[in-house]
Amino acid sequence: MARAIVMINTDVGKENEIFEKVLEIPEVKEVYMVYGIHDLIVIIEADTMEKLRNLITENIRRMDGVKSTLTSIVVMHKTK
């Protein structure tokens, strides 16, 4: 399982729209609207790294209103 944390910067006023669009992607596990450098933080999982890359580059980055993204690939994950 490939997992990434994607920080998204949106055009001004597009935060809610992008939030809702990102939630429609089945591989998206969590979405947070935040204050700070980024507007949204998205946790996304896919079966393979290739599928993960495609979801980010083909779906999220190409959404109208997405200004930029910063992706961190998760190499280890543990929950309590």
Buried (B, 14 or more C-beta within 10 A) or exposed (E): EBBBBBBBBBEEEBBEBBBEBBEEBEBBEEBEBEEEEBBBBBBBBBEEEEEBBEBBEEBBBEBEBBEEBEBEEBEEEEEE
